[in-house]
Amino acid sequence: MHGDLTTWLVPLVAMLGAGLFAGFAAGIFGIGGGFVVVPALFVVLPLLGGTHEAIAHVAIGTSAATIIVTSIRSLLAHAKRGAVEFEILKTWAPWIILGDGVGVLLAGRVDGHILTMIFAVGVFLMSLNFLLPKVGGKVISDTMPSGIARVGIAGGLGTFSALLGIGGGTIAIMVMTLCGRSIHRAIATASGIGTLIAIPSAIGFALIGLKEGGLPWGSLGYVNIPATLAIASMSVLTAPLGVAVAHAMPAAPLKKIFGVYLVIIAFVMFRNAMKM
């Protein structure tokens, strides 16, 4: 970075735009915004310098940092409507956080190409739950998992989400809808799960990247501070709008929109992986 106005302006505008979209997506889909932020950062971060290898890790770490703000804002907006099941958040929290730590450690040992491929394949598989009625329409239980099942699902959710820099809302929504929760209550509660995942993830990515070289300008470990501030400042504005739309729409089209959105993101990230 050499102070040239254009050099600074392009990434700033891109990050502010990503923040607006991420906040809206977080509110409407309960996903924390990671599925918006990570692809956007793959485009923006190279403008801030750094090596190609470092971009994937910084994108994921920075996404986790932005989700802290976005998910809390979404959670509060959903809670005002009485849609959040706080008992689920309380009983799942210890296992999510434990899995979160495992995911951060794994991310530090996986190269950027593999991280991107995992992201693309995982997102595509998640989309099937919402696009295929025979999958997404099933209710297999009227109660949430408990005991060993809860430990495995919550821990796995934390690991997978931390590894990819997402809020874990997609998996949480899948589990809750399969267990008889409405899509609206599932989205609302998933916002809280994003908060549980994002805080330890962001701290972990900052720590494991402290001694790494070739990071984009403004990075604290694997968390880029300017990108975090720009995206988070915008996401708090649009998250409540997404919440309002989510509660105004019937469940069926909301599931379809969510599914199509995930397919698009999977394609974009797969294409990015092929170019690495």
C-alpha positions as CSV (number, residue, x, y, z in Angstrom):
1,M,0.0,0.0,0.0
2,H,1.6,3.3,-1.0
3,G,-1.2,5.8,-0.2
4,D,-2.7,6.0,-3.7
5,L,-6.3,6.9,-3.3
6,T,-7.6,4.3,-5.8
7,T,-5.5,1.5,-4.1
8,W,-7.3,2.3,-0.8
9,L,-10.7,3.1,-2.1
10,V,-11.4,-0.1,-4.1
11,P,-11.0,-2.6,-1.2
12,L,-12.8,-0.2,1.2
13,V,-15.9,0.0,-1.0
14,A,-15.8,-3.7,-1.6
15,M,-15.6,-4.5,2.1
16,L,-18.4,-2.0,3.0
17,G,-20.6,-3.6,0.3
18,A,-19.8,-7.1,1.6
19,G,-20.8,-6.0,5.1
20,L,-24.2,-4.7,3.9
21,F,-24.9,-8.0,2.2
22,A,-23.5,-10.1,5.0
23,G,-25.6,-8.4,7.6
24,F,-28.8,-8.9,5.6
25,A,-27.9,-12.6,4.8
26,A,-27.2,-13.1,8.5
27,G,-30.6,-11.8,9.5
28,I,-32.6,-13.6,7.0
29,F,-30.8,-16.9,7.0
30,G,-29.3,-17.0,10.5
31,I,-25.9,-17.9,9.1
32,G,-23.6,-15.3,10.7
33,G,-22.6,-14.0,7.2
34,G,-19.6,-16.2,6.7
35,F,-20.9,-17.5,3.4
36,V,-20.9,-13.9,2.1
37,V,-17.8,-12.6,3.8
38,V,-15.3,-15.4,2.9
39,P,-15.9,-15.3,-0.9
40,A,-15.8,-11.5,-0.8
41,L,-12.5,-11.5,1.1
42,F,-10.9,-13.8,-1.5
43,V,-11.4,-10.9,-3.9
44,V,-10.6,-8.0,-1.5
45,L,-7.6,-9.3,0.5
46,P,-5.2,-9.6,-2.5
47,L,-5.6,-5.8,-2.9
48,L,-4.1,-5.4,0.6
49,G,-1.0,-7.4,-0.3
50,G,0.2,-10.7,1.2
51,T,1.0,-14.1,-0.3
52,H,-1.6,-16.2,-2.1
53,E,-1.2,-19.0,0.5
54,A,-2.1,-16.7,3.3
55,I,-5.3,-15.4,1.7
56,A,-7.5,-18.4,2.5
57,H,-6.5,-18.4,6.2
58,V,-6.9,-14.7,6.6
59,A,-10.3,-14.7,4.9
60,I,-11.5,-17.4,7.2
61,G,-10.1,-15.8,10.4
62,T,-11.5,-12.4,9.4
63,S,-14.9,-13.8,8.6
64,A,-15.0,-15.3,12.1
65,A,-14.2,-11.9,13.6
66,T,-17.0,-10.1,11.6
67,I,-19.5,-12.8,12.6
68,I,-19.1,-11.8,16.3
69,V,-20.8,-8.5,15.5
70,T,-23.2,-9.7,12.9
71,S,-24.5,-12.7,14.8
72,I,-25.0,-10.7,18.0
73,R,-27.0,-8.1,16.1
74,S,-29.1,-10.7,14.5
75,L,-29.6,-12.6,17.7
76,L,-30.9,-9.5,19.5
77,A,-33.3,-8.7,16.7
78,H,-34.7,-12.2,16.7
79,A,-34.9,-12.3,20.5
80,K,-37.2,-9.2,20.4
81,R,-39.6,-11.3,18.4
82,G,-39.4,-14.2,20.9
83,A,-38.1,-16.7,18.4
84,V,-34.8,-17.7,20.0
85,E,-34.6,-21.0,22.0
86,F,-32.0,-20.0,24.6
87,E,-32.1,-23.4,26.2
88,I,-30.6,-25.0,23.1
89,L,-27.9,-22.4,23.1
90,K,-27.1,-23.1,26.8
91,T,-26.9,-26.9,26.5
92,W,-25.0,-26.8,23.2
93,A,-22.5,-24.1,24.1
94,P,-19.7,-26.2,25.9
95,W,-19.5,-28.7,23.1
96,I,-19.6,-26.1,20.3
97,I,-16.7,-24.2,22.0
98,L,-14.7,-27.4,22.4
99,G,-15.2,-28.3,18.8
100,D,-14.3,-24.7,17.8
101,G,-10.9,-25.1,19.4
102,V,-10.3,-28.3,17.4
103,G,-11.3,-26.6,14.2
104,V,-8.9,-23.7,14.7
105,L,-6.0,-26.0,15.3
106,L,-6.8,-28.1,12.2
107,A,-7.1,-24.9,10.1
108,G,-3.6,-24.0,11.1
109,R,-2.3,-27.2,9.6
110,V,-4.3,-27.3,6.3
111,D,-3.2,-25.3,3.2
112,G,-5.3,-22.7,1.6
113,H,-6.3,-24.9,-1.5
114,I,-7.7,-27.7,0.7
115,L,-9.6,-25.2,2.9
116,T,-11.2,-23.7,-0.1
117,M,-12.2,-27.1,-1.6
118,I,-13.7,-28.2,1.7
119,F,-15.6,-25.0,1.9
120,A,-17.1,-25.4,-1.6
121,V,-18.0,-29.1,-1.2
122,G,-19.5,-28.6,2.3
123,V,-21.7,-25.7,1.2
124,F,-23.0,-27.6,-1.8
125,L,-24.0,-30.6,0.4
126,M,-25.7,-28.3,2.9
127,S,-27.8,-26.8,0.1
128,L,-29.4,-30.2,-0.7
129,N,-31.3,-30.1,2.7
130,F,-33.1,-27.0,1.5
131,L,-33.6,-27.7,-2.2
132,L,-34.8,-31.3,-2.1
133,P,-38.2,-31.6,-0.4
134,K,-37.6,-35.3,0.4
135,V,-34.6,-34.3,2.4
136,G,-35.4,-30.9,3.8
137,G,-39.1,-31.6,4.5
138,K,-38.5,-34.5,6.8
139,V,-39.0,-34.4,10.6
140,I,-37.2,-37.3,12.3
141,S,-37.9,-36.3,15.9
142,D,-39.9,-33.9,18.0
143,T,-37.1,-33.3,20.4
144,M,-33.5,-32.0,20.0
145,P,-30.6,-34.4,20.3
146,S,-29.3,-35.1,23.8
147,G,-26.4,-37.0,25.5
148,I,-23.8,-38.4,23.1
149,A,-25.7,-37.3,20.1
150,R,-25.7,-33.7,21.2
151,V,-21.9,-33.9,22.1
152,G,-21.2,-35.2,18.6
153,I,-23.4,-32.9,16.6
154,A,-22.5,-29.7,18.6
155,G,-18.8,-30.6,18.7
156,G,-18.7,-31.4,15.0
157,L,-20.6,-28.2,14.3
158,G,-18.0,-26.1,16.2
159,T,-15.1,-27.9,14.4
160,F,-16.5,-27.6,10.9
161,S,-17.5,-24.0,11.3
162,A,-14.2,-22.8,12.8
163,L,-12.4,-24.6,10.0
164,L,-14.3,-22.6,7.4
165,G,-14.9,-19.3,9.1
166,I,-18.7,-19.6,9.2
167,G,-21.2,-19.2,11.9
168,G,-22.5,-22.7,11.8
169,G,-26.1,-21.6,11.1
170,T,-26.6,-23.9,8.2
171,I,-25.9,-27.1,10.1
172,A,-27.8,-25.9,13.1
173,I,-30.8,-25.0,11.0
174,M,-30.7,-28.4,9.4
175,V,-30.7,-30.2,12.8
176,M,-33.4,-28.0,14.3
177,T,-35.8,-28.4,11.3
178,L,-35.2,-32.1,11.2
179,C,-36.2,-32.1,14.9
180,G,-39.5,-30.3,14.3
181,R,-38.6,-26.7,14.8
182,S,-40.0,-24.2,12.3
183,I,-37.6,-22.6,9.9
184,H,-38.1,-19.2,11.5
185,R,-37.3,-20.4,15.1
186,A,-34.3,-22.4,13.7
187,I,-32.9,-19.3,11.9
188,A,-33.3,-17.2,15.1
189,T,-31.6,-19.7,17.3
190,A,-28.8,-20.3,14.8
191,S,-27.9,-16.6,15.1
192,G,-26.9,-17.3,18.7
193,I,-24.9,-20.4,17.7
194,G,-22.9,-18.1,15.3
195,T,-21.9,-16.0,18.3
196,L,-20.7,-19.0,20.3
197,I,-18.5,-20.1,17.4
198,A,-17.2,-16.8,16.2
199,I,-15.6,-15.4,19.4
200,P,-13.2,-18.3,20.2
201,S,-12.6,-18.8,16.4
202,A,-11.5,-15.2,15.9
203,I,-9.2,-15.3,18.9
204,G,-7.8,-18.6,17.8
205,F,-7.1,-17.5,14.2
206,A,-5.4,-14.3,15.5
207,L,-3.1,-16.3,17.8
208,I,-2.1,-19.1,15.4
209,G,-1.2,-16.6,12.7
210,L,0.9,-14.2,14.8
211,K,4.2,-15.6,13.6
212,E,3.2,-16.1,10.0
213,G,4.7,-14.0,7.3
214,G,3.2,-12.7,4.0
215,L,0.0,-11.5,5.6
216,P,-2.2,-8.7,4.0
217,W,-1.7,-5.2,5.3
218,G,-3.5,-4.6,8.6
219,S,-3.6,-8.2,9.7
220,L,-3.3,-9.3,13.4
221,G,-2.4,-13.0,12.8
222,Y,-5.0,-14.4,10.5
223,V,-7.5,-11.6,11.3
224,N,-7.4,-8.5,9.1
225,I,-8.5,-5.6,11.2
226,P,-9.5,-3.0,8.5
227,A,-11.7,-5.6,6.8
228,T,-13.2,-6.7,10.1
229,L,-14.1,-3.1,11.0
230,A,-15.4,-2.2,7.6
231,I,-17.6,-5.3,7.2
232,A,-18.9,-5.3,10.8
233,S,-19.8,-1.6,10.7
234,M,-22.1,-2.2,7.8
235,S,-23.5,-5.5,8.8
236,V,-25.1,-4.1,12.0
237,L,-27.2,-1.8,9.8
238,T,-28.7,-4.5,7.6
239,A,-29.0,-7.5,10.0
240,P,-32.3,-6.2,11.4
241,L,-33.7,-5.8,7.9
242,G,-32.9,-9.4,7.1
243,V,-34.6,-10.5,10.4
244,A,-37.8,-8.6,9.4
245,V,-37.9,-10.2,6.0
246,A,-37.3,-13.7,7.5
247,H,-40.2,-13.3,9.8
248,A,-42.5,-11.9,7.1
249,M,-41.9,-14.7,4.6
250,P,-43.5,-18.2,4.7
251,A,-41.2,-21.1,5.4
252,A,-41.2,-22.9,2.0
253,P,-39.8,-20.1,-0.2
254,L,-37.4,-19.1,2.5
255,K,-35.9,-22.6,2.4
256,K,-35.6,-22.5,-1.4
257,I,-33.9,-19.1,-1.4
258,F,-31.5,-20.3,1.2
259,G,-30.7,-23.4,-0.9
260,V,-30.1,-21.5,-4.2
261,Y,-27.9,-19.1,-2.3
262,L,-25.7,-21.9,-1.0
263,V,-25.3,-23.5,-4.5
264,I,-24.1,-20.1,-5.9
265,I,-21.6,-19.7,-3.1
266,A,-20.4,-23.3,-3.6
267,F,-19.8,-22.7,-7.3
268,V,-17.9,-19.5,-6.6
269,M,-15.6,-21.1,-4.0
270,F,-15.0,-24.2,-6.2
271,R,-13.9,-22.0,-9.0
272,N,-11.6,-20.1,-6.7
273,A,-10.1,-23.4,-5.6
274,M,-9.4,-24.5,-9.1
275,K,-7.4,-21.2,-9.7
276,M,-5.2,-21.7,-6.7
